[in-house]
Structures are given as C-alpha cells and as structure tokens.
C-alpha cells in the first residue's frame, strides 16, 4: 500500500479513501473501515495493536507511520484544570491545543434583571439550547466532566490581530486535516477517567477559514459516525471575517457547524486598526454574510468581542455594537483582553466590562463575559503563540 503526495496522511483519510487505497493495493476493501475505526474511534495509531487486521496489512499500515503524525512535546497544567498541549508535527513544527474542563457552579455574573451569566471558557457556541443545561451543574454531563478542546489550524497566523499572540511571527504554514485531527487524538488520550470530550472549538492558532480545505476535511472526519462521531452542533469554527469562506462553510455543512465571528469593533475605522482583514471585508459586507449564513432553528451565531482598554471598550462602542447586530440571531461573548508579550495593550476594568455588558443586555442580546481560563499557562483566549516566536511590542498598532 503506497500513498501519493496528494493524498492526506493516515489520520486524514476517510473510510472510503482507506477502502480505495486498499483496493488499489489488492487488499480487501472492508479492512479500510476497520483501520479508520482503530484510529478515530479508539485513538490507536500503532498498527501492531490493530488486532483484527491481517499481519501483512498491519505491516503495510505500519509503513505509513500514523503514530509519527504527532508527539506531545510538553504539557502545562493550569491551576483551574485547563491543560495546554504543545503538539509537535512530523516536520518539527509545533502547535498548541487546549483542554478546558467544565466548571461547576459558575452561573450568574450579574443579578437579575440584567439576566447575564458567564459562559464556560471557550465552549462559546457549542450549546445554543442553553435551557438544557439549567438542570445540571455547569461542566457536568451526568457523572462526567464535560471537556471543550480548542484546536489550531495553522502554524502561526496571517491575520495580524493586535491583541492575539498567534500572529506574532506571521503564518508559517497551514496544517493538514490529519494534523488538526491529531490534536484531538492527543487530547482524548489525556482525558481523565471521569472526563468526556463534549465540544471542539476551532479557536486556537490560525484562521480556520484561511485553511478552508483542511478545516472542512477535519470537520468531516471529526463528525464521521464511524469515528469520534461528534455532533456537528458541538463544533464551532471561529473566523476573523473571511466572507467567501463563511458562505462556503454554510453551504458545505448546511449551517450545522457553529459559527463564531471575531468582531471586536462596530465601525470600520476601529476594526481595521485592530484587525487588518477588515480592510478587505468591511463591516457592511461582513454583516451581509452573517445574515446569509443558513442557521438551523434555535441556533445563533456567536459574536466574540475582545475588550481592549481605551480602544473599543466604552459604552458608546457598546451602543454601536447593539445597532450593528440588530436583526441578527446572535449571542455575544465579551472577552477582556488577555495579556500577551507582543503588546502593551490590556483589558479594561471589570466595572467597564460590566457596563459594556449591561448596554447589550438592555438592548435584548444574550451577552456573556468569558471566564478567563488557563491564563497562568498562556492558554487563555488570544494567548496561544508559535513556540519560539520572538514577540514585538506593538504599542501603536491600535
């Protein structure tokens, strides 16, 4: 069994592609689905452990070296239970992925009538049926702790958002679908016995829609019924606003994949200073793309808004956000900026955050303040950085 350069690595093949590969090599096709289940459903990458395969086929699979797709270079544990994995790929490149366990008892940040609560970490858009969670402690699924995994899609990032560490060194390369899935395989292998992977958010290093083909293939692999079989509604893809790819994601997956937009400003001048991509896809075009996204019933788009002191955080900005989003089915996650070495910018005071939230809640939006998770190990939102990148202070970028 040989593999051309155009075919994804072993972790990136669908059952049908495994079958085609085996048939082309004269092997029995049905073994392809067995290989897929070993890798994706069971997380077994060593061919010798695939005991229901013929010995000769195990040797052929071994020559593809699926276990060499990744290794975990190191692992950091936060005091809040968040774990950050440094995943080393075949070529030596390293990306970061984060496991975020649910938190019990974290409900309302503000008292009624503001009707707001903190959302758990990066599980921003995985659950739009919020009322289903009210009967159980946050973070607990039966007797199991629910875990959200945040995955990366690129080595570095080309978007250049001023509050995010991922783009400090620019884009080095895209990840293959096999390398995206490898992060999930690595994460599942490190779950505690009581933990269950419940949500996946494409909110790590890189812009997922800038690497659309690999992102889409990874989504199909992660939701395949013979593999991890995660529900599409438990996966959220975050974007800085690549309009053509937003449309393509909606078309290819029928709107069933959760969409999160990094907004961060409600006027083009401010947003372009914070996020250079806005110069290519300004807000009127971007809002049209959100209106066209084929949302299933009861689903909402998540609006992510990083609050940067003195840049986009006063109540006037909050009123502009409320007007901009009028008529859209959205919920808003406010993210007080997490500190990064590459910038002297920082978050506003909590009083300022609460005042911003109140404006949006009063305007009728569900608005949550994202809990800071894993910041003591650099695993919080915006803190994932290319290993070894030399940050530059960007005081005047915004």
C-alpha angles and dihedrals in degrees: 000000000000131000130214122224090249093061118084121250118272094272089053099056123104120222089256091054091049089052092050091048092051094045091051089054094048096255126128110275098219090068087070091072090048090055091048092051092049091053102037108025097036102026092230113148101165108095094211089064092057090094100175092060122091113259093246092053092048088055090051091050090047090058088061088058098214089176089062093063089093146352129195105245094188143338129218124201121208123212088244094058097261114137126203117202123200103212116200116206131209094271093049095258115138130214132178130236127181132213112206117190118207120260123228122223100013103130126128121028092178127033123244135307090044087060098202133138137181116262119223112263114281097345084104103145106010096100118044092159089076094166090067089068097053094084095059136047113272111263097023124103105189102303092338130092110234114230128199117203121206112206134194126229103188140033097245121338137259098207098086099208106179097226097049128087096203094079098046093108095030126237116326099176146320121264120239119237088253090057092050091049090045089065090058092047089051092047095049090050089059099049117120116243092259094047127094128189104241107160138024121200123192092215103115129098115337139017107286095206092051084064093041103155095051092043092051093048090049090051091053092049095048092050097042110127092227094051132042086329095203113174113252088232088063092060125079126190116203123206138182088221115287097169102196091048093048087058092047093050090052092048097045096047102028092241091293093120109082114247124212121185122204099219107160096165139037100213129057096236095056095038093050090054092051098036119025092199087074089074089065097039109026123196100268090055092043094050090051089054091053092049090052095049107114100238116188117230114292093010124121136194113245115231112206115203120182110204111221116188112250094001111070107348112094126102092255088062090048091055089050090052090051091053094044094053096044112136095014123116098236145135121208128227113196113206117192101217113266114223118258130183092235096065141043090209119110146173127288121246118283089249088059092048091051092048090052091049093049092056091055094043091050088052089058102260127133099239125181133183110226114236112239104243128179095000091136088066097036093256100120125108111298094010101095106112139180108266109253095009114148107229122219122210107246101191096151100038094099 
